[in-house]
Each structure stands twice: as structure tokens, then as C-alpha cells.
Amino acid sequence: MKYLVFLSLFFVGISFSHANTVIGLINMEAIINKISDGKKIRSKLEKEFNKKKKTLQKEEETIKKAQENYKKQSVVLNDKAKMKKEEEITNMIRGIQQKTMAYQKEIRDLEAKLKKPLLKKIQAIVDTVSKKENVAMTFEVSTSPVIYAKEKKDLTGKIIEAYNKKYKK
């Protein structure tokens, strides 16, 4: 089996070495940041993030006040009352940590949900532009960096241009 895989890779290598193989490169992050639909998604995510950030900041203020009150009262509180206050503050801190993690997950999920249809549109544009530019393969530079290719083309600008042309709003 390994021999078969080696042979197939060998013949693929030979066929690429005889052809003028051009590798296409794209920067998906740059594409998403520069097209109008990507900017809308980023704006929605920023609004949601800022809303959650405000909520967390209010809770942080509540915790700080509770800590300040504890420091002021700790001189007059007995050990049992001190432990109860410390436990309350610790629970508040744990609660905000859990809420922070939940908010981070919500933002990631929202980002994935919003980007999914956009990525499908971009994929179709990548296919079209790659064929038009006559590239053998197209790689996304951040996930599959091409260290060396004899001939390569950066298609990022052309993808952005084609997307904006096709999806004018």
C-alpha cells in the first residue's frame, strides 16, 4: 500500500515538474477584512463584544466594591463573617470567569455562523479566479504557507475585486 502511495506521488511530481505549474496564494483574513460583507460581519461582532464587555466591566466594579468593603469591615468582623465574605467574593470572581468563557464561546460561535455563508461565496470566487488565472492549486497563506514555489501568484487582490464586483450592494 505504501509503495502504491509513493508511486502515485512520484508520478504526480513528475507531471508537475514537466508542466509550468503555478501556485495560487490567497490571504483569507485580508479578503474578509476588505470586502463589504466581511466588514459588516466584523461590525456585528464588535457590537456584540462591546455589549458583553460592558456587562463584565459592571460586574468587575461590583467585585471591586465588595473587596473594598471587605477590607474596611475586616477589622471588626469575626473569623466566621470574614470567611463568609471571602467566600462570597471568591464566588463572584468564579462567576465572572465562567461568564467570560461563555461570552468568548458565544462570540466564536457567532463568528462561525456569520462567516459560513460568506466563506461559501468566497470559495466560489476563489475557484473562478484560480481557473481564470490558470493556477494548478490555490493555498491560503496563513494555514498552508508555501515556503517555495517556482511560480506563484498572489490572488488576494483579484479575489477581493471579483467578490466586490459580483456582490455589489
NURO-247279 format. One line per field, with one value per residue: residue in one letter; residue number from 1; x, z, y of N, C-alpha, C in turn. Coordinates in pm, 1 decimal, m for minus. Last residue first. Example, Ala and Ser with C-alpha at 12.3 -4.5 7.8 and 13.67 -1.06 7.14 Angstrom:
REM residues 2
resn <- s:a
resi <- 2:1
n.c1 <- 1285.0:1319.0
n.c3 <- 708.0:780.0
n.c2 <- m225.0:m569.0
ca.c1 <- 1367.0:1230.0
ca.c3 <- 714.0:780.0
ca.c2 <- m106.0:m450.0
c.c1 <- 1290.0:1320.0
c.c3 <- 787.0:780.0
c.c2 <- 3.0:m330.0
This chain:
REM residues 169
resn <- k:k:y:k:k:n:y:a:e:i:i:k:g:t:l:d:k:k:e:k:a:y:i:v:p:s:t:s:v:e:f:t:m:a:v:n:e:k:k:s:v:t:d:v:i:a:q:i:k:k:l:l:p:k:k:l:k:a:e:l:d:r:i:e:k:q:y:a:m:t:k:q:q:i:g:r:i:m:n:t:i:e:e:e:k:k:m:k:a:k:d:n:l:v:v:s:q:k:k:y:n:e:q:a:k:k:i:t:e:e:e:k:q:l:t:k:k:k:k:n:f:e:k:e:l:k:s:r:i:k:k:g:d:s:i:k:n:i:i:a:e:m:n:i:l:g:i:v:t:n:a:h:s:f:s:i:g:v:f:f:l:s:l:f:v:l:y:k:m
resi <- 169:168:167:166:165:164:163:162:161:160:159:158:157:156:155:154:153:152:151:150:149:148:147:146:145:144:143:142:141:140:139:138:137:136:135:134:133:132:131:130:129:128:127:126:125:124:123:122:121:120:119:118:117:116:115:114:113:112:111:110:109:108:107:106:105:104:103:102:101:100:99:98:97:96:95:94:93:92:91:90:89:88:87:86:85:84:83:82:81:80:79:78:77:76:75:74:73:72:71:70:69:68:67:66:65:64:63:62:61:60:59:58:57:56:55:54:53:52:51:50:49:48:47:46:45:44:43:42:41:40:39:38:37:36:35:34:33:32:31:30:29:28:27:26:25:24:23:22:21:20:19:18:17:16:15:14:13:12:11:10:9:8:7:6:5:4:3:2:1
n.c1 <- m2343.0:m2208.1:m2086.2:m1909.0:m1723.1:m1626.0:m1507.0:m1306.8:m1148.9:m1071.2:m929.2:m723.5:m586.4:m505.4:m333.1:m10.1:137.8:446.2:683.4:826.8:784.6:824.4:637.7:322.1:118.7:m167.8:m278.3:m206.3:m256.2:m424.2:m357.3:m450.8:m303.7:m254.8:m403.5:m530.8:m696.1:m938.6:m916.1:m909.4:m1158.4:m1331.1:m1248.6:m1295.4:m1572.8:m1642.9:m1538.4:m1701.6:m1941.6:m1858.0:m1798.2:m2056.0:m2177.2:m1990.1:m1981.1:m2182.7:m2097.3:m1847.8:m1931.6:m2085.5:m1884.4:m1725.1:m1915.4:m1962.1:m1706.1:m1691.8:m1902.5:m1796.8:m1574.7:m1713.5:m1855.0:m1642.3:m1550.3:m1769.4:m1772.3:m1533.4:m1596.0:m1805.8:m1671.9:m1501.7:m1692.8:m1795.3:m1565.0:m1523.8:m1757.4:m1706.4:m1472.9:m1571.8:m1750.5:m1566.3:m1405.8:m1580.4:m1496.9:m1342.1:m1161.9:m1312.8:m1429.0:m1246.8:m1231.6:m1498.8:m1515.9:m1337.1:m1474.5:m1705.9:m1590.5:m1497.1:m1741.7:m1853.8:m1667.0:m1719.3:m1976.4:m1916.3:m1757.5:m1945.4:m2104.0:m1915.0:m1865.4:m2104.4:m2091.7:m1858.9:m1940.1:m2141.7:m1988.2:m1806.4:m1981.8:m2073.8:m1826.6:m1765.5:m1978.3:m1917.8:m1675.5:m1766.3:m1914.7:m1708.2:m1367.6:m1151.2:m1152.7:m1153.0:m893.5:m729.2:m787.8:m694.0:m485.7:m369.3:m192.6:m134.3:132.3:179.1:381.7:427.5:516.0:703.0:637.5:386.9:453.0:619.6:435.3:270.8:453.8:495.5:241.3:220.8:433.5:346.3:114.1:229.8:382.5:188.7:82.6
n.c3 <- m336.2:m537.4:m587.7:m806.5:m722.5:m487.8:m594.9:m759.6:m564.9:m405.0:m593.6:m655.3:m411.4:m389.2:m538.2:m616.2:m767.0:m847.9:m944.7:m758.7:m418.9:m76.3:125.9:166.9:444.0:514.2:668.6:548.5:269.0:104.5:m234.0:m524.6:m817.3:m1077.5:m1240.1:m1429.3:m1378.5:m1395.2:m1174.8:m970.2:m1001.4:m936.7:m674.5:m543.3:m564.8:m402.9:m158.8:m104.7:m47.1:178.9:351.5:398.9:545.2:777.3:932.6:1123.1:1260.6:1357.8:1524.4:1709.6:1828.8:1941.5:2118.7:2288.1:2399.4:2544.1:2724.4:2874.3:2989.6:3141.6:3317.6:3464.9:3581.1:3731.6:3914.6:4051.4:4176.6:4342.2:4503.1:4635.5:4777.1:4944.3:5086.8:5227.3:5385.7:5540.1:5671.9:5830.5:5992.1:6136.7:6265.7:6279.3:6178.1:6203.2:5993.5:5761.9:5653.2:5455.8:5302.3:5214.6:5053.2:4853.4:4751.7:4656.2:4460.4:4286.7:4208.6:4068.8:3861.8:3731.3:3636.8:3450.1:3275.1:3169.3:3023.4:2840.7:2694.9:2562.9:2391.0:2248.1:2106.2:1945.0:1793.9:1669.9:1509.5:1335.2:1211.5:1081.3:899.3:745.8:634.0:472.3:286.8:160.4:203.7:380.4:554.6:379.8:268.9:490.5:553.2:327.8:90.2:m148.2:m433.2:m670.7:m861.9:m1170.0:m1363.3:m1654.0:m1635.0:m1525.3:m1258.7:m1253.0:m1328.3:m1113.8:m903.7:m984.8:m960.8:m680.9:m583.6:m677.5:m539.8:m273.9:m279.7:m332.7:m102.4:88.5:0.0
n.c2 <- 4605.4:4345.8:4090.4:4105.2:4297.4:4188.0:3956.1:4062.5:4195.7:3980.3:3830.8:4003.0:4013.7:3735.5:3588.2:3575.6:3297.4:3136.0:2909.3:2760.5:2799.8:2754.5:2757.5:2841.5:2772.4:2723.3:2924.5:3164.0:3135.5:2891.4:2803.7:2640.3:2496.2:2587.9:2867.0:3042.4:3246.1:3111.6:2940.3:3131.6:3256.1:3037.3:2969.4:3212.0:3226.2:3010.5:3101.8:3321.2:3188.4:3046.4:3253.5:3350.6:3147.0:3157.3:3387.6:3359.6:3129.5:3212.4:3423.1:3283.7:3129.9:3334.9:3445.1:3226.6:3195.2:3432.6:3393.5:3183.3:3311.5:3503.3:3341.9:3239.3:3476.2:3550.9:3336.1:3369.9:3613.4:3532.2:3350.6:3527.6:3675.3:3473.9:3404.4:3638.9:3639.9:3407.4:3475.6:3686.6:3550.6:3395.2:3587.6:3907.2:4241.8:4467.7:4449.1:4421.5:4643.4:4722.8:4489.8:4472.6:4696.6:4614.3:4392.0:4516.3:4676.2:4474.4:4359.7:4572.4:4592.7:4352.4:4404.8:4600.1:4451.8:4272.1:4452.2:4545.7:4310.8:4272.7:4492.4:4437.7:4206.1:4312.9:4493.5:4316.3:4167.3:4365.8:4431.6:4193.6:4188.0:4412.3:4333.2:4125.6:4267.1:4419.5:4312.0:4320.4:4105.7:3888.3:3920.8:3893.6:3625.8:3488.5:3537.1:3296.0:3184.6:2928.4:2816.1:2670.7:2473.6:2379.8:2031.8:1866.5:1856.6:1742.5:1480.2:1409.2:1415.6:1207.6:998.9:1004.4:950.4:686.1:563.4:593.4:439.0:188.6:150.2:127.6:m119.3
ca.c1 <- m2462.2:m2224.0:m2180.5:m2022.5:m1793.2:m1695.1:m1615.9:m1413.1:m1207.2:m1145.7:m1045.5:m818.2:m647.1:m588.5:m464.6:m96.0:64.7:328.6:592.4:896.2:722.5:887.5:773.2:407.5:219.0:m81.9:m294.4:m189.3:m119.5:m447.2:m337.8:m454.7:m357.5:m278.4:m315.9:m461.8:m552.8:m910.2:m924.8:m798.9:m1035.5:m1340.5:m1248.5:m1159.0:m1490.9:m1683.2:m1486.3:m1559.7:m1934.7:m1907.6:m1689.0:m1956.9:m2225.4:m2013.6:m1883.5:m2188.7:m2230.3:m1856.1:m1840.5:m2149.5:m1995.3:m1667.6:m1858.3:m2072.0:m1762.0:m1593.3:m1910.6:m1920.8:m1554.8:m1617.0:m1929.7:m1727.5:m1461.4:m1729.1:m1886.7:m1555.4:m1483.8:m1829.0:m1779.2:m1444.8:m1608.0:m1883.7:m1629.1:m1420.9:m1734.0:m1827.3:m1471.7:m1465.9:m1802.7:m1672.8:m1347.8:m1521.4:m1566.7:m1447.6:m1111.4:m1238.7:m1501.5:m1288.6:m1110.8:m1442.0:m1599.3:m1308.2:m1341.1:m1718.4:m1659.2:m1402.6:m1643.4:m1924.1:m1684.4:m1587.5:m1957.1:m2006.8:m1698.4:m1835.7:m2162.8:m1977.3:m1756.6:m2064.5:m2205.9:m1863.8:m1827.6:m2173.8:m2101.8:m1756.9:m1905.2:m2168.0:m1901.6:m1675.2:m1964.5:m2044.2:m1677.5:m1674.1:m1982.4:m1814.1:m1494.5:m1163.3:m1144.3:m1269.8:m1013.6:m729.7:m815.0:m836.7:m486.2:m466.5:m191.9:m208.2:61.4:169.9:286.9:454.6:423.0:708.1:768.8:401.1:362.4:673.8:552.2:214.3:403.3:607.2:301.9:126.1:432.6:472.4:104.2:133.4:450.0:278.1:0.0
ca.c3 <- m256.9:m509.6:m477.7:m811.4:m849.8:m484.1:m497.1:m818.5:m678.1:m347.6:m526.1:m760.7:m468.5:m289.4:m596.9:m506.1:m787.3:m763.6:m994.3:m869.3:m543.1:m205.1:152.3:65.2:382.3:432.7:710.7:693.6:319.3:196.6:m90.5:m451.8:m682.2:m1054.4:m1136.2:m1470.9:m1368.7:m1489.3:m1311.1:m986.1:m1026.0:m1065.0:m783.6:m549.2:m631.5:m544.4:m220.0:m135.1:m159.7:59.9:305.0:332.5:409.0:696.7:824.6:1028.6:1198.5:1266.8:1413.1:1625.5:1758.9:1841.8:2011.6:2212.2:2315.4:2439.3:2625.9:2799.2:2899.4:3038.9:3222.4:3386.7:3495.4:3619.4:3827.8:3970.6:4082.4:4242.0:4415.4:4552.3:4677.6:4853.6:5000.9:5133.4:5288.5:5457.4:5578.7:5730.8:5899.6:6060.4:6167.4:6340.4:6156.4:6301.9:6128.8:5813.1:5758.8:5559.1:5366.5:5298.6:5173.5:4932.7:4810.4:4760.6:4573.8:4349.1:4283.3:4184.3:3956.0:3791.1:3738.1:3561.7:3347.7:3252.5:3129.0:2936.1:2770.1:2665.9:2481.0:2334.7:2200.2:2041.8:1873.9:1760.7:1615.4:1422.1:1286.1:1185.3:999.2:819.0:723.3:582.3:373.1:238.6:131.2:278.8:611.0:465.2:184.5:416.3:650.7:357.8:232.1:m103.2:m290.8:m630.8:m735.3:m1098.0:m1253.5:m1590.9:m1668.1:m1668.5:m1294.7:m1217.8:m1414.3:m1249.8:m902.8:m973.8:m1093.0:m771.4:m555.3:m725.4:m686.0:m317.6:m249.5:m426.5:m231.8:94.1:0.0
ca.c2 <- 4637.4:4489.6:4113.0:4013.7:4314.0:4318.1:3947.9:3980.4:4268.3:4093.3:3771.4:3966.2:4134.3:3803.6:3614.1:3617.0:3422.3:3153.3:3012.5:2826.0:2753.6:2782.0:2803.3:2781.6:2859.3:2636.8:2785.0:3151.2:3152.3:3003.1:2783.9:2766.7:2483.1:2445.5:2813.6:2921.1:3276.5:3219.7:2885.0:3036.2:3333.6:3108.8:2870.4:3156.7:3328.1:3010.6:2979.0:3343.8:3282.9:2973.1:3167.6:3435.5:3176.8:3037.2:3370.7:3470.8:3133.6:3097.3:3448.0:3383.7:3064.2:3242.7:3527.9:3285.4:3088.8:3405.9:3501.6:3162.8:3197.0:3545.2:3424.2:3149.0:3396.8:3637.2:3362.6:3248.9:3606.2:3636.7:3303.0:3421.3:3741.5:3547.5:3304.3:3592.8:3747.6:3416.4:3362.7:3710.3:3651.1:3329.9:3495.4:3787.6:4114.6:4447.1:4478.1:4304.9:4574.2:4817.6:4543.4:4366.8:4688.5:4734.3:4375.1:4413.6:4738.3:4568.6:4280.4:4517.4:4704.0:4375.7:4300.6:4631.0:4564.4:4221.6:4370.4:4638.4:4373.6:4176.2:4475.5:4555.9:4200.2:4207.8:4540.2:4419.5:4101.1:4294.6:4532.7:4243.8:4082.3:4406.1:4449.8:4097.1:4170.3:4485.4:4309.8:4424.3:4241.1:3912.1:3921.3:4019.7:3732.0:3490.2:3570.7:3395.4:3213.8:3047.3:2800.8:2796.7:2473.9:2508.5:2140.6:1891.5:1908.2:1883.2:1557.0:1414.9:1504.1:1342.1:1034.6:1018.1:1080.2:787.7:568.7:652.9:582.1:246.0:154.8:243.0:0.0
c.c1 <- m2477.2:m2350.0:m2189.4:m2128.9:m1919.8:m1774.2:m1696.8:m1533.0:m1325.4:m1219.5:m1133.4:m944.9:m751.2:m660.4:m555.3:m228.3:m16.0:267.7:471.5:810.9:790.1:799.8:842.8:546.2:304.6:26.1:m203.3:m202.5:m104.7:m317.5:m371.7:m448.2:m358.4:m345.7:m354.1:m360.7:m466.0:m760.5:m886.4:m798.0:m917.1:m1210.1:m1245.1:m1149.1:m1346.9:m1599.5:m1520.3:m1501.1:m1789.5:m1900.6:m1731.3:m1843.8:m2127.4:m2068.1:m1913.8:m2096.0:m2236.3:m1988.7:m1848.9:m2062.7:m2065.9:m1778.0:m1798.7:m2020.2:m1875.8:m1644.7:m1812.1:m1935.6:m1678.8:m1594.4:m1838.4:m1805.9:m1542.1:m1633.1:m1848.8:m1668.3:m1499.3:m1720.3:m1811.1:m1549.8:m1547.7:m1803.0:m1721.7:m1479.9:m1631.9:m1810.0:m1591.9:m1465.8:m1701.3:m1729.4:m1454.2:m1477.0:m1498.4:m1521.2:m1216.5:m1186.7:m1421.0:m1350.0:m1146.0:m1318.5:m1544.6:m1388.6:m1304.4:m1583.5:m1673.1:m1464.8:m1544.3:m1828.2:m1753.9:m1594.3:m1821.3:m1988.5:m1784.9:m1771.2:m2055.3:m2037.4:m1812.9:m1953.6:m2167.9:m1979.1:m1835.0:m2065.2:m2135.8:m1868.6:m1853.4:m2095.6:m2000.8:m1746.9:m1877.0:m2037.5:m1805.2:m1671.4:m1895.3:m1886.5:m1605.5:m1294.2:m1169.9:m1269.4:m1135.8:m854.5:m822.0:m872.6:m633.1:m449.0:m299.9:m205.8:m6.4:83.4:294.2:351.8:472.2:617.6:779.8:535.9:370.4:583.7:612.3:327.9:337.8:559.6:419.2:180.7:339.3:475.1:230.2:121.2:360.0:348.8:87.0
c.c3 <- m242.8:m428.1:m439.4:m706.8:m853.4:m612.8:m497.2:m723.8:m738.5:m458.2:m469.6:m702.6:m573.8:m347.4:m504.5:m567.8:m661.2:m789.3:m901.5:m925.7:m654.8:m316.1:21.3:84.2:281.8:366.4:635.7:740.5:469.9:275.4:m14.8:m302.6:m618.8:m919.6:m1110.5:m1367.6:m1401.1:m1492.7:m1414.2:m1126.1:m1047.3:m1098.3:m920.0:m663.2:m646.8:m624.0:m368.5:m204.8:m202.7:m63.8:183.2:274.5:329.7:557.2:731.5:909.0:1091.2:1190.9:1310.2:1502.9:1663.9:1759.7:1901.6:2094.5:2229.8:2343.3:2511.0:2690.8:2814.0:2938.4:3108.9:3280.4:3406.2:3526.0:3707.4:3869.6:3990.7:4134.9:4306.9:4454.7:4582.0:4740.8:4900.3:5034.1:5182.8:5349.4:5484.7:5625.5:5790.0:5955.0:6077.9:6229.0:6230.1:6286.9:6233.8:5955.0:5825.3:5679.0:5480.2:5373.3:5269.7:5062.7:4898.7:4829.4:4688.9:4470.5:4354.7:4271.9:4083.6:3893.4:3806.2:3674.2:3466.9:3333.8:3224.9:3053.6:2875.9:2755.1:2597.3:2434.1:2298.6:2148.6:1982.8:1849.4:1717.6:1538.6:1382.6:1273.1:1113.9:930.3:806.5:683.3:493.7:332.4:221.9:200.4:507.8:519.9:269.0:329.2:580.6:456.0:270.0:46.2:m259.6:m480.1:m702.5:m974.4:m1178.7:m1480.2:m1601.7:m1711.1:m1444.0:m1262.3:m1381.6:m1338.6:m1040.6:m976.2:m1093.7:m909.2:m649.4:m699.5:m737.8:m470.0:m298.6:m406.0:m335.8:m39.6:0.0
c.c2 <- 4784.0:4510.3:4259.4:4046.9:4228.6:4343.3:4077.1:3969.7:4191.4:4168.9:3883.3:3904.0:4103.0:3924.8:3695.4:3660.6:3451.3:3290.3:3016.8:2938.6:2831.6:2725.5:2840.4:2840.8:2781.8:2721.3:2689.2:3006.9:3133.1:3019.0:2910.8:2735.9:2621.3:2420.9:2667.6:2871.0:3155.7:3251.2:2990.3:2975.6:3239.2:3181.0:2939.7:3055.7:3277.1:3111.0:2973.6:3221.8:3303.4:3062.3:3084.5:3350.8:3264.0:3069.2:3254.2:3450.3:3242.5:3099.3:3335.4:3413.1:3160.6:3175.2:3439.1:3368.1:3143.2:3298.9:3479.9:3269.1:3171.0:3432.3:3470.0:3225.8:3302.6:3563.0:3447.5:3271.1:3484.3:3633.0:3404.7:3367.6:3639.0:3612.5:3372.7:3492.7:3705.5:3523.2:3367.3:3600.0:3682.7:3426.5:3430.5:3692.3:4000.1:4314.1:4443.7:4325.7:4463.6:4746.1:4638.1:4417.7:4583.2:4733.3:4494.6:4391.0:4640.4:4635.2:4372.2:4438.0:4656.4:4488.3:4314.1:4529.0:4604.1:4333.9:4320.7:4562.6:4468.9:4233.8:4382.6:4548.6:4317.1:4198.3:4439.3:4472.8:4202.0:4228.8:4467.5:4346.9:4131.5:4301.8:4451.5:4210.3:4133.6:4389.0:4363.0:4422.4:4350.6:4054.8:3957.4:4030.3:3868.5:3601.9:3591.3:3418.3:3316.5:3062.7:2933.5:2771.9:2606.2:2525.8:2267.8:2006.7:1937.5:1938.9:1705.5:1500.4:1519.0:1444.0:1172.4:1064.0:1108.1:928.0:676.8:668.3:653.3:397.7:221.2:262.5:125.7
